[in-house]
Amino acid sequence: MQDLLRRMWPIAFDHYADGVHDALVDTLHIASLGTILAVAMALPIGVLAARNVVPFAPVNYLEAVWLQRW
């Protein structure tokens, strides 16, 4: 543990340019895209399952059943 902490501090920025930045940007892009897709899929399902927004009972029932499957 002491060796790990000794190698972590102080930060060696000379290794940063070798590909850390590209991997970091790719990771942030993947995380952002995943979040956007999750919100885009969850909002319509949540609205259709809400009884106070969609008063049509069969739609609420189908969405509730579909949500319970997952």
TORDRENFI-991562 format. One record per residue (C-alpha): residue in one letter; x, y, z. Coordinates in steps of 0.1 Angstrom, whole numbers, plus 5000, padded with zeros to 4 digits. Layout:
BEGIN
aXYZ;...
END
This chain:
BEGIN
m500050005000;q502850235008;d504550164975;l501250244956;l500850574974;r504450664968;r504050604931;m500750794930;w502151114945;p503551344932;i501851314899;a504151234870;f502651444842;d505351334817;h503351004811;y500051194806;a500651274769;d501250904759;g497650824754;v495950894787;h494151204773;d492751014744;a491450724766;l490050974791;v488151164763;d486850834749;t485650724783;l483751054788;h482151024754;i480950674761;a479550774795;s477751074781;l476350884752;g475150604775;t473450864798;i471751034769;l470450704755;a469250594789;v467250914794;a465850894759;m464550544765;a463350594801;l461350914796;p458750774772;i458350454792;g457950654825;v455450894810;l453350604795;a453450424829;a452250724849;r448550704856;n448251084861;v449751154827;v448150884805;p444650804819;f444150514794;a444350204816;p445449944790;v448550154782;n449450194819;y448949824824;l451149724795;e453949964805;a453749844841;v454049484830;w456949574807;l458749764835;q458349474859;r459849234834;w463149424835;
END
